[in-house]
Amino acid sequence: GGRMSLRLYNTLSGEKERFEPRVADTVTMYVCGPTVYNLAHIGNARPVVVFDTLFRVLRERHATVTYARNITDIDDKIIAAARDSGRSIESITHEFTSKYREDMAALNTLPPTLEPHATQNIDGMIRLTRQLIERGHAYVSAGHVLFAVESMPEYGALSGRKLEDMLAGARVDVADYKRHPGDFVLWKPAADNEPGWNSPWGRGRPGWHLECSAMIRGHLGNSIDIHGGGRDLIFPHHENEIAQSRCSHDGEFVRYWLHNAYVDIDGEKMSKSLGNVRSVRDLLQHYRGEVLRLALLTAHYRSPLNFSVDLLEQARHTLDGFYSTLRSVEHIEAAGPVDITAEPVFAALEDDLNTPLALAELHALAKALHKAPVAERPALKARFL
């Protein structure tokens, strides 16, 4: 069958574009992973399931797909969690990295090709910071190294924010060591009781944004095809990654920026104050991983998803229906191989991962299979599978 071309909505251009990797048949994709100080909640799971689905679609079409998802194992929140619990940072990050991997595997997501850890990439972060200083995009002030946002004319292009608008919202108490209130930290001093690494600017640790830029460069190269994550990362995290990566190296950084929308719980924003944060680990006590996965895929990834017991029951019912359809034809021999890429299900996925349409196509196939005369079932079964 004729192949459709994969089309993806690029946050940077604000439109759907035909996906073409920089190097034919070789795809590089980076997705921001967890900060490992507590359990992953269902909102954290959405990008994992979405980008796993994209990873699988890409692997159908391209010979080599390298998917990197980082582990942020040094961060203010981790340091605070260690302090509050009286545990070592290592024991906390080790525990929650393991639990994260287990919970995501339970959602039937493939492990990424690479899983770089921030603490194992400090040299690259120091190197990147040094390059930014040398190129006049960063400066040292009061033991901190800061990125100078005014040095980059196109800063704000991803989020569509202008520098003066960003400042309108800035609080009055901007750190006095900044030349411009929008400047952000690349490297900061570490207190004696905090983890730190030796650097040309004294013992310290990296800023959060710096970590991903350095890990992308160290593990995938200067330029990559796809960078993904939740909408909440567009500003400042991804905007600042672009600044660091583009200003330390001439040329393209990321071709396609993809962002998934939020998960709401029973129509309300998920937040600690509302007490409605649902961990994947807790939900897995009540629902199978594939039910949670299907529930997360019922809405298009760029639309908000309203997560509720109703949605979960509906997903369970849908899966039961698919399984009973397969059981009803399990004794029929399938009629030879079928070109899966010509399938309407796959075509839906190739249109910016349109999972609601893909599910509707699966429903239509299941229905046709139930109704089909026995003679036609083998061909239909091969399509369904």
N, C-alpha and C positions, 0 to 999 in steps of 0.2 A: 504493500500500500504506500501511497505518497506520504512522506513525512510532513507533518505540520512543523512550523518552526516554533520554538519556545519563545513566548513573549512575557516580559517581566516589567512590573511597574517600578520605575527608577525614581526614588525620592528626590534625587538631585535635579532631574529634568522635569519632574511632575507629570510624566506620561509613561504609557506602556511602550517598551522598546523591544525590538527583536534581539534575542540574546545571541551574541557572538563572542566566544572567548577570544582573548588576545592571541593565544596559540591554538591552532586548530586541534580539536579533540583532546585538549588538556584544560581542565577547569580548576581554578583555585578559589576557594570560598572560606571566609572567616566569619565566625559568629561569636559575639560576646557571650562568654560563659558566666558561671556563678561566682559570687564572692562567698567563700565557704566559711560562714560563721553560724549558719542555722539551716533548717530544713528548707527545701525548695517548695514554694507554694504553687497552686495551679496556674497563677499568672506567669510564674517563671517557666512553667512547663510548656506554655503555648509556643514561644519561639523554638523550643527544642523539637516539638512535634512538627511545626511548620517547616523548619529548615531540614529536618530529617526527610520530610516528604519531597522537598526540592532536591535534596541529595540523591534520593532514589530515582527521581525523574531524570536528573542529570546523568546518573550512572547508566540509564537505559540508552542514552544518546551519545555519550562521550567515553572514549577509551580510558582516560585517566581523570579521576575527580579527587582532588585533595581538599579535604574539609578539616579546617582547624577550628577548635573551640577551646578557648583558654580557661584556665582556673586562676582566679584572682585570690592568691593566698597571702597577700600582705595588703593591709588596708586599715583605716581608722576603726571601722566597725569590728574587725577581727581583734585588734588590739584591745578595744573596749570590752569585747566578749571575754577575752582571756583575763582581763583585770577583774571583771565582775564575777567570774566563776572560779577564780584562783587556779586556773589551769594554764598549761603552757600553750603558746600559740600553735606549736606543731601538733599537739594532741587535738586541738579544736579543728584545725584545717584538715588534718588527716581523717578525723571522724566524719566531717560533713562532706568531704570530697567522696569518700566511700559511699555514704548514704545517697548522695546526689547521683552517682553512677548507678547504684542499685535501683533507685526510683525511676530514673530515665529509661533504664533497660526494661523495667516493668511496663513502660508505656510503648514497648516494642520499637524503640528508636535505636538505630545502629550507633555504635560508638564512633566518634569522629576519627578521621585518619590520624590526626595529631592532636595532642592535648597539652599545649605548652603551659607551664606554671610560671607565674610572674617571678617568684623568687629564684628561678633557675635562669632568668634572662636579664639579670641586673647589669651585666657588662654591656649588653646591647643598648640598654636604656641610658647608661652613662655616655656611651659613644654617640648616640643620637642627640643627647643634650649638648655635648661638646660641639657637634656639627652645627646645631642651631645658634650657639653663641658665636662660632666662627663666621657664620653667614649673616650675622647682624639681626637675627630674629629672636634672640633671647639675651637676658642680662642677669648678672648676679647682684643680689641686694639683700642685705641682712641675713646672709647664710642661705638664702633661697635662690633658686634659679627660676626665672619667670619667662614665659613666652610673651613677646611684645605684640599684642594683637594689631596695633597700628602699622606694623611692618608688613602686613599682608592685606593688600587692597580687597581681595575677594573673600575675606573672613565673613562668615554669615551666610554664604551661598546655599548651604545645605538646608539650614533651618529657615531661610528667608528673613533673617533678622538683620537690621542695620545696627551698626555699632552704637549710634546715638540713642536708638530705641532701647537697646539692651541696657544702656546706662540709666535710662529713665527709671527702670525698676531696681537699680542697684541701691543698696542701703547706704546710709551716710558713713557708717563705720568701716569703710574699705581700708584694708591693711595699708599702713603708711609706707611700706616698702615697695608698693606698686607704683610704676610710672603712670599707668592708666588703669582705672578701676576694673576694666575687662581682662587685664592680663591674668594668666593662670599659671599655676605652679607646675614646674617640670620636676623639680627636686627640692626637698625640704629637709631641714635639720632634724635629726632624731634625738629625742631626749635620752638621757642615760639609761632610763628603765625601759626604753623602747627598742625594738629591733632596728638595726641600721647597718649600712654598708659604707666602706671607705670610698670616697670619691674625691675628685680635684677640688670640690667645694666643701670638704669636710664630711664627717660621718653623717649619713642621712638616708632617706629613702625616697623612692620615686613618687611622683604625682600619679593619680589614677589614670588619667588620659594617656600619659606617656607609655604605660605598660603595653597597651594594645598596639600602638604604633611600632614599638620595638619588637614585639613578638611576631607581628605580621612580617616585618622586614627580615627578622632572623629565621623564620620558618617557611615563609612563602615567597619572599622577595620584595623588591621595591613596589611592584605593581601587581594587583590582584584583580580577579574578575568580579567577585561578588562579596559584599560585606553586609551582614545582616544583624538584626537585633530588634528589641522592642522599640516602639515609638518614643518611649521616655528617654531613650539614649540619643536621639537626634541632636538635642542641645542640652548640655554643652559637650557631652562625651564625644560623639562622632564628629561634630564640628571641630573640636579641638584635635582629634586624631588627624583630620584632613590638614589642619594648620601645621602640625608637627611633621607629618610625613611629606607634604608637598614642599614645605620650606627647607627641609633638610636634603631634598633630592629633587632634581629637575625631572619633570615628566609626570605621567599619569600615576595616580595612587589606586583608586578604586573605580571600576567601570560602572557597576550597578549597585546602588544602595537600596536595600530592601528593609522595610520595617513593618512589623505586625502591630495591630491595635491591642487595646487593653482587654482584660477579662474583668467583667463586673460580677458580683455575687448577688443573686436575687434582685437585680436591678439597681444595686448600689455599688459605689466605688469600693474596691477592697482596701481596707485600711486597718491598722492596728487599733485605732481609736474606736472603730465600729465593732471590733472583735470578730470580723468575718473573714479573716485570713485562713484559707483552707490549705493545709499542707497536702502534697501528693501522697506522702506516707500515710496520713490519716484516711484520705479518700480510698486508698488501695485496700484498706481494711473492709470497705463496704462494696467496692466495685472492682471488677477485673480491669487490668491495665488497658486492654483493647477497648473497653467501654469508655474509659476516660479519654483515650486517644480519639475515638470516633466523635465523642462529644466536642472535643477541641477543634475538630475539622468540619463541624456542621456549618459554621459561619465562614465566610471568606476571610482570609488572614488579615486583610486591611480593614475589616469591619469590627466594631466592638463585639465581644462575645458575652452574652448573658448566661452565666453558669448557674444552674439550679438543679434541684432534685428532679424536676420535670424533664429537663434536658437530658439528665443521666438516664432516667427511665426510658425516655424515647430512644436514646442511643442503644440501650440494652435490647429494647424491642426490635430495633432495626437489625442489630447483629443476629438476634435469634432468628429473624426472618431469613437473612442471608444463609445462615447455617442450615435451616430446615430446607431451603431450596436446594442446597448442595446435597443434603442427605437424600432428598427425593430422587436425585439422578445419580447417586453414587454407583449404582450397578450398571449404568450405561457407559459403554466405551466411548471416549471422546474421539471425534473424527479428525485425526491428524493435526499437525501444528497450524496455528493461526497467527497472522502477523499482528502482534499486540499493538504496535505503534499506530495501526489504523483504527484502533478502537475509539469509540466516542468517549469512553472514560478517560483514556490517555489524552485525547484531544482537549478535553476540559481542563486537565491538569496543565497542559502546555499553554493554556491561556491564563497566564499569571496565577497558576495554582488555584483554579476555580473548583474548590472541593465541593461546594454545594451542588454544582452542576454534575460533577463526577459521581456524586452519590445518587443524584436523580437518574443518571444513566445506568448505574448499577441496579437501582430499583426497577427500571424499565426492563432490563435484561432478566432480572429475577422473575418478573411478572410474565414475560414472554416465555420463559422456561417452564413456568407452572402450567401455562395454557397450551403450550406447543404440543401438536400430535407427536406420538412417540418417535416417528421417523425423523423428525427435525431436531429432536433433542440433542443428539451428539454434537452437532455443529454449534448449537447455542451454548451447550455446556463448555465447550472449548473457549468460546468467547468470554463466558462468565469467569472462568478461571484465569 
